[in-house]
Amino acid sequence: MQFTLDATSNNARACTIKTAHSTIQTPVFMPVGTLGSVKSLDMDDVLHMLGAEIILANTYHMYLRPGDATVAKMGKLHGFTTFAKSFLTDSGGFQAFSLSDISKPKENGIEFRSHIDGSKHFFTPKKVIDIQHNLGSDIMMILDDLVALPATQERIALSIERTTAWAKESIEYFREKQKEGIGKEQNIFAIIQGGTDKAFRTKSATELCAMDYDGFAIGGLSVGELNEEMYTTVAHTVEYMPKDKPRYLMGVGTPEDLIENIERGIDMFDCVMPTRNARNGTLFTSFGKLNIKGAKFKEDETAVDPECQCLTCKKYSRAYLNHLFRSREITYFRLATIHNLHYYLNLMREVRQAILEDRFAEYKAEFYAKRKE
């Protein structure tokens, strides 16, 4: 991976990340393709219509179905899905934690039952890397011990202890495999934990950032805490993260969350919000959220967002989207998802340009002003 810091505007950063498969300009939002597919879209939509340079796939889900060995045989993620740009795969720890009725973090890994058939599995730091070697992702995340908030001080302390121990095991194993010729074009990120406690975040960030990782993520946020607690935690944690490597905030979030955390120095984001909300009738616009199922849109001839240049906004009216949603037509899901992801990706492009021109503060002010109109 090649990383370049192109410009800053106060703490906001515009960077370039080069992997074996694409050149990623930050700030970047990564569409979520959990099962190797962005829901309701095909890869031509993602590649050519949206212009995404990187998407996220899920280690837990791909391991259970179709199986990482199958993906490896079918050309790894790039060949299997035909998405020729970059993939980031998360470690699967969050899904093992959140989707299973039985999930037990232990000293050397996470024991869980499949949400598909109830079969028992055990993720260790090494096993998660082996799975991601089979998937062939450009950026892999290591196994961490995620804690739901609120949590006791004792549980957060144990989370950090485990996460650091697993990180040491992971980076040693990953570098050994690279020396053997395995995963030479892959990159690996560690995940900082610590809840919203500044002392815990300092400890986790200091321990992990001393290791030979290609980038670092902030995990364990957007899990029930107040927005201001998230923002304060991110601002504090970033101070202990290197300036010459990517900074990734996992699982966040709303357009406002992206703007606020870019201001605090974050480069990379992912979240199911734009795709999931699209399917549920909520569309993101320059002027805030719009619930397309509302009766007031039944005869509204205007575009979802008059400022948007996506396929949906250029060709179809709010009235038509309202009709498709109420009729549960499959076409609705594609058009709504295209719009929401286009909005997110275009927002990141506009923000990057503002940072390059050192006018991020002005852009942020305009962003919020439109939402008050």
C-alpha positions in Angstrom: 0.0 0.0 0.0 1.1 3.5 -0.8 -0.2 6.3 1.3 0.1 10.0 0.6 -1.3 12.9 2.6 -2.3 15.3 -0.1 -3.6 18.2 1.9 -5.1 19.3 5.2 -7.7 21.9 6.1 -7.3 22.3 9.9 -7.6 18.6 11.0 -9.5 17.4 7.9 -7.4 15.4 5.6 -7.3 14.6 1.9 -5.2 11.5 1.2 -4.4 9.0 -1.5 -4.3 5.2 -0.9 -2.9 3.0 -3.6 -3.6 -0.8 -3.4 -2.9 -3.5 -5.9 -6.4 -2.9 -7.4 -7.2 0.8 -7.2 -6.3 4.3 -6.2 -8.5 5.5 -3.4 -8.9 9.2 -2.7 -10.0 10.2 0.7 -12.2 11.0 2.6 -13.8 7.9 1.3 -17.1 6.1 2.1 -17.0 2.4 1.4 -20.4 0.9 0.3 -21.1 -2.3 2.2 -21.3 -5.5 0.2 -21.7 -7.9 3.1 -22.1 -11.1 1.0 -19.9 -9.9 -1.9 -22.8 -7.9 -3.3 -24.1 -4.4 -2.6 -27.8 -5.2 -2.0 -30.1 -4.6 -5.0 -27.1 -3.5 -7.3 -24.9 -5.3 -9.7 -21.2 -4.7 -9.9 -21.6 -2.6 -13.1 -23.7 -0.2 -11.0 -21.1 -0.1 -8.3 -18.1 0.3 -10.7 -19.4 2.5 -13.5 -22.5 4.3 -12.3 -21.2 5.0 -8.7 -17.5 5.0 -9.4 -16.6 3.2 -6.1 -12.9 2.5 -5.7 -13.4 0.3 -2.7 -16.2 -1.7 -1.1 -16.5 -3.8 2.0 -17.2 -7.5 2.3 -17.8 -9.5 5.4 -15.5 -12.2 6.6 -18.1 -13.8 8.9 -20.7 -14.1 6.2 -18.4 -15.2 3.4 -16.8 -17.8 5.7 -20.2 -19.3 6.5 -21.6 -19.0 2.9 -20.3 -19.9 0.3 -17.2 -20.6 2.3 -13.8 -18.8 2.0 -12.3 -21.9 0.3 -15.0 -21.7 -2.4 -14.3 -18.0 -2.9 -10.6 -18.7 -3.3 -11.3 -21.4 -6.0 -13.5 -18.9 -7.8 -10.8 -16.3 -8.2 -11.0 -14.8 -4.7 -13.3 -11.8 -4.1 -12.3 -9.9 -7.2 -12.8 -12.8 -9.6 -15.8 -14.2 -7.9 -17.7 -10.9 -7.8 -16.2 -9.3 -10.9 -15.5 -6.1 -8.8 -12.1 -5.2 -10.1 -11.3 -2.4 -7.6 -10.4 -2.8 -3.9 -12.1 -4.8 -1.2 -11.8 -4.3 2.6 -12.9 -7.2 4.7 -13.7 -6.9 8.3 -12.6 -9.5 10.8 -16.1 -11.0 11.5 -15.8 -10.3 15.2 -18.7 -7.9 15.2 -21.0 -10.3 13.5 -19.9 -13.2 15.7 -20.7 -10.9 18.6 -24.0 -9.4 17.3 -25.7 -12.1 15.2 -25.4 -15.2 17.3 -27.5 -16.1 20.2 -24.5 -17.8 21.7 -21.2 -15.9 21.3 -18.4 -16.1 23.9 -15.2 -14.1 23.7 -12.4 -16.2 25.2 -8.8 -15.6 25.9 -7.7 -16.9 22.5 -10.7 -16.1 20.2 -14.5 -15.9 19.8 -16.7 -18.9 20.0 -20.0 -18.5 18.2 -22.9 -20.4 16.5 -23.8 -19.8 12.9 -27.0 -17.7 12.4 -27.7 -20.0 9.4 -27.7 -23.5 10.8 -26.6 -23.2 14.4 -23.3 -24.9 13.8 -20.5 -24.1 16.3 -17.4 -22.2 15.1 -14.3 -20.6 16.7 -12.5 -17.5 15.3 -8.9 -17.0 16.4 -6.6 -14.2 15.2 -4.8 -16.6 12.9 -7.9 -18.2 11.5 -9.4 -14.8 10.6 -6.3 -13.9 8.7 -6.3 -17.3 6.9 -10.0 -16.7 5.9 -9.1 -13.3 4.5 -6.1 -14.7 2.6 -8.6 -16.9 0.9 -10.9 -13.9 0.2 -8.0 -12.0 -1.2 -9.1 -8.6 0.1 -6.8 -5.6 -0.3 -7.3 -4.5 3.3 -8.0 -7.0 6.0 -9.1 -6.2 9.6 -7.8 -8.2 12.6 -9.9 -9.9 15.2 -10.7 -7.6 18.1 -12.7 -8.0 21.3 -15.7 -5.7 20.7 -17.8 -4.5 23.7 -21.3 -3.2 23.6 -21.9 0.1 25.4 -22.5 0.8 28.2 -20.0 -1.6 29.8 -18.2 -1.9 33.0 -14.6 -0.6 33.4 -13.5 -4.2 34.1 -15.0 -5.4 30.8 -13.5 -2.6 28.7 -10.1 -3.2 30.3 -10.3 -6.9 29.4 -11.3 -5.9 25.9 -8.2 -3.8 25.5 -6.0 -6.5 26.9 -7.4 -9.1 24.5 -7.4 -6.8 21.5 -3.7 -5.9 22.1 -2.7 -9.6 22.6 -4.6 -10.6 19.5 -3.1 -7.7 17.5 0.4 -8.9 18.4 -0.4 -12.4 17.3 -2.1 -11.2 14.1 0.7 -8.9 12.9 3.4 -11.5 13.5 1.4 -14.2 11.7 0.5 -11.9 8.8 4.2 -10.8 8.2 5.4 -14.4 8.5 2.9 -15.4 5.8 4.0 -12.6 3.6 7.6 -13.8 3.8 6.2 -17.2 2.6 4.7 -15.4 -0.4 1.1 -15.5 1.0 -0.9 -12.2 1.1 2.0 -10.1 -0.3 -0.4 -7.7 -2.0 -2.7 -7.5 1.0 -2.7 -5.0 3.8 -3.7 -5.2 7.4 -5.3 -2.8 9.9 -5.6 -3.0 13.6 -8.7 -1.8 15.6 -8.5 0.5 18.5 -11.0 -0.2 21.3 -11.8 1.4 24.7 -15.4 2.6 24.8 -15.8 6.3 25.4 -13.2 6.4 28.1 -10.3 8.6 27.2 -7.7 6.7 29.3 -8.7 3.4 27.8 -8.6 4.8 24.2 -5.2 6.3 24.9 -3.9 2.9 26.1 -5.4 1.0 23.2 -4.2 3.4 20.6 -0.7 3.7 22.0 -0.2 -0.1 22.2 -1.6 -0.8 18.7 0.0 2.1 16.9 3.4 0.9 18.1 3.0 -2.2 15.9 3.8 -2.6 12.2 0.3 -2.2 10.8 -0.6 -0.6 7.4 -3.4 1.4 8.9 -5.6 1.8 12.0 -9.3 1.8 12.7 -11.4 3.1 15.5 -13.9 0.5 16.5 -16.5 0.1 19.2 -18.4 3.3 18.5 -21.8 4.0 17.1 -23.1 1.2 19.3 -25.5 3.2 21.5 -23.5 6.1 22.8 -24.5 9.8 22.2 -23.2 11.4 19.1 -21.2 14.0 21.1 -19.6 11.1 23.0 -18.6 9.6 19.7 -17.1 12.8 18.4 -15.2 13.5 21.6 -13.8 10.0 21.6 -12.7 10.2 18.0 -11.1 13.6 18.5 -9.1 12.3 21.4 -8.1 8.9 19.8 -6.9 10.5 16.6 -4.2 12.4 18.6 -2.5 9.0 19.3 -2.8 7.7 15.7 0.0 8.2 13.1 -0.3 10.9 10.5 1.3 8.9 7.8 -1.2 6.0 7.8 -4.9 5.7 7.0 -7.5 6.3 9.8 -10.7 4.4 9.5 -13.8 4.9 11.7 -15.8 1.6 11.5 -19.6 1.5 11.1 -20.3 5.2 10.9 -22.8 6.6 9.9 -25.1 9.5 8.9 -23.9 12.3 6.5 -23.6 14.5 9.6 -21.4 11.9 11.3 -19.1 11.8 8.3 -18.7 15.6 8.2 -18.0 15.8 12.0 -15.5 13.0 12.0 -13.7 14.2 8.8 -13.3 17.4 10.7 -11.6 15.4 13.5 -9.1 13.7 11.1 -10.8 10.5 9.9 -10.1 9.3 6.3 -12.3 6.2 5.8 -15.9 5.2 6.6 -18.4 2.4 6.0 -22.0 1.9 7.1 -25.1 0.0 6.0 -27.2 3.1 6.5 -27.5 4.4 2.9 -28.4 1.0 1.5 -30.6 -0.1 4.4 -32.4 3.2 4.7 -33.0 3.2 0.9 -34.8 -0.1 1.2 -36.9 1.2 4.1 -38.0 4.4 2.2 -35.5 7.0 3.6 -33.5 8.9 1.0 -30.6 11.3 1.8 -30.6 14.7 0.1 -28.6 17.9 0.2 -31.4 19.3 2.4 -31.7 16.4 4.8 -33.6 13.1 4.9 -36.8 12.5 2.9 -39.3 9.7 3.6 -40.4 8.8 0.1 -43.4 6.7 1.3 -45.2 9.9 2.5 -48.6 10.6 0.8 -47.4 14.2 0.0 -45.1 12.7 -2.7 -47.9 11.0 -4.6 -48.0 13.7 -7.3 -44.6 15.4 -6.7 -42.9 15.8 -10.1 -39.6 17.0 -8.8 -36.4 14.9 -8.4 -35.6 13.3 -5.0 -32.8 15.8 -4.8 -32.7 18.7 -7.3 -29.0 19.1 -6.8 -28.2 15.4 -7.4 -26.9 14.0 -10.7 -27.5 10.3 -10.1 -29.5 8.2 -12.6 -32.5 8.2 -10.2 -32.7 12.0 -9.9 -32.0 12.7 -13.5 -34.7 10.4 -14.8 -37.4 9.8 -12.2 -39.7 11.8 -10.0 -40.5 11.6 -6.3 -44.0 10.5 -7.4 -42.7 7.5 -9.3 -40.4 6.5 -6.4 -43.4 6.8 -4.1 -45.4 4.6 -6.3 -42.7 2.0 -6.7 -42.1 1.9 -2.9 -45.8 1.6 -2.1 -46.2 -1.2 -4.7 -43.1 -3.0 -3.3 -41.6 -3.1 -6.9 -38.1 -4.5 -7.0 -37.1 -1.6 -9.2 -37.5 0.8 -6.3 -34.8 -0.9 -4.3 -32.2 -0.4 -7.1 -33.2 3.2 -7.8 -33.2 4.2 -4.2 -29.9 2.5 -3.4 -28.3 4.1 -6.4 -29.4 7.5 -5.2 -28.4 7.1 -1.5 -24.9 5.7 -2.4 -24.4 8.3 -5.0 -25.2 11.0 -2.4 -22.7 9.6 0.0 -19.9 9.1 -2.5 -20.5 12.5 -4.1 -20.5 14.1 -0.6 -17.0 12.6 -0.1 -15.8 14.0 -3.4 -17.1 17.5 -2.6 -15.5 17.3 0.9 -12.1 16.2 -0.6 -12.2 19.2 -3.0 -13.0 21.6 -0.2 -10.0 20.2 1.8 -7.7 20.5 -1.2 -8.8 24.2 -1.5 -8.5 24.6 2.3 -12.1 25.6 2.7 -13.5 22.7 4.7 -14.9 25.0 7.4 -16.9 26.9 4.8 -18.1 23.7 3.2 -19.3 22.4 6.6 -21.2 25.6 7.3 -22.9 25.4 3.8 -23.7 21.7 4.5 -25.6 22.5 7.7 -27.2 25.7 6.3 -28.9 23.7 3.5 -30.4 21.4 6.1 -32.1 24.5 7.8 -33.8 25.7 4.6 
